[in-house]
């Protein structure tokens, strides 16, 4: 599906949409400068669903009394987010960050499917 969306011709899905506003066509994965941002967008979209579900589940665990207390103290929406929500989600944020870093380090499938070329393997430590 992403290969179809990222078609570099003017009839590709993204190039057609951008053409409506006078931009493009762009060589999404056909050009080295555009390939990495294209892969990052596809991988982010693919992993966003599970992460959003985790964050939404964590948000239900924030006690409403904390928001009420912050409101009584005169806190606005941004102060509530910064001083109530984010501290309550700190553990979940750390865990999802670690999971995303691990997933990023394991990227192989997207570049291979887009380009048909496997990424080069790094030299073994015995070469040094």
C-alpha positions in Angstrom: 0.0 0.0 0.0 2.8 2.5 0.9 4.6 1.7 -2.3 1.4 2.7 -4.2 1.0 5.9 -2.1 4.7 6.8 -2.5 4.7 6.3 -6.3 7.1 9.0 -7.7 5.0 9.6 -10.8 2.5 12.5 -10.9 -0.3 9.9 -10.6 1.0 8.6 -7.2 -1.5 9.1 -4.4 0.6 11.6 -2.4 1.9 13.4 -5.5 -1.7 13.7 -6.7 -2.9 15.2 -3.4 0.1 17.6 -3.3 -0.5 18.5 -6.9 -3.9 19.8 -6.0 -2.2 22.5 -3.9 0.5 23.1 -6.5 3.3 21.0 -5.0 5.3 18.1 -6.3 5.7 15.6 -7.8 8.3 14.3 -5.3 10.5 11.2 -5.8 9.5 9.7 -2.4 11.5 6.5 -2.1 13.2 6.8 -5.5 15.6 9.5 -4.3 18.1 9.0 -1.4 17.2 12.4 0.1 13.5 11.6 0.3 13.7 7.9 1.2 14.5 8.3 4.9 11.7 10.8 5.6 9.3 8.5 3.7 10.3 5.5 5.6 10.0 7.3 8.9 6.5 8.5 8.1 5.4 4.9 7.1 7.0 3.3 10.2 5.5 6.0 12.5 2.1 5.5 11.0 2.4 1.7 11.4 3.4 1.9 15.1 1.1 4.7 16.1 -2.0 2.6 16.8 -0.6 0.5 19.5 1.1 3.4 21.2 -2.0 5.5 21.2 -4.0 2.7 22.8 -1.4 2.4 25.5 -1.5 6.2 26.2 -5.3 6.2 26.2 -5.3 3.4 28.7 -2.8 5.2 30.9 -4.9 8.4 30.7 -7.8 6.5 32.3 -5.6 5.8 35.3 -5.0 9.4 36.2 -7.2 10.2 39.2 -9.8 12.9 38.4 -9.2 14.3 41.9 -5.8 15.6 40.8 -7.4 17.7 38.0 -10.0 19.0 40.5 -7.3 20.0 43.0 -5.3 21.7 40.2 -8.4 23.6 39.1 -9.0 24.7 42.7 -5.5 26.0 42.8 -6.2 28.0 39.6 -4.3 25.9 37.1 -5.1 26.3 33.4 -5.2 23.5 30.9 -1.5 23.7 30.1 -0.5 23.6 33.8 -2.8 20.6 34.3 -1.1 18.8 31.4 2.4 19.7 32.6 2.0 19.3 36.3 -0.7 16.5 36.5 -1.0 14.5 33.3 2.7 14.2 32.3 4.0 13.2 35.8 1.2 10.6 36.1 2.2 9.2 32.6 5.9 9.3 33.2 6.3 5.5 33.6 4.2 4.8 30.5 6.2 7.4 28.5 9.5 5.8 29.4 8.3 2.3 28.6 6.9 3.3 25.2 10.0 5.3 24.4 12.2 2.2 25.1 9.9 0.1 23.0 10.0 2.6 20.1 13.8 2.7 20.3 14.0 -1.1 20.1 11.6 -1.2 17.2 13.6 1.5 15.4 16.8 -0.5 15.8 15.1 -3.5 14.3 13.9 -1.8 11.1 14.5 -4.0 8.1 11.1 -4.7 6.6 10.1 -1.2 5.4 13.4 -0.3 3.6 13.4 -3.8 2.0 9.8 -3.6 0.8 10.2 0.0 -0.5 13.5 -0.5 -2.4 13.9 -4.2 -2.8 17.5 -3.8 -1.5 18.5 -5.0 2.0 20.4 -2.5 4.1 24.1 -3.3 4.3 25.2 -5.2 7.4 27.7 -3.4 9.6 31.2 -4.9 9.8 31.7 -7.4 12.6 33.7 -6.2 15.7 36.6 -8.5 14.8 37.4 -6.3 11.8 38.6 -3.5 14.1 
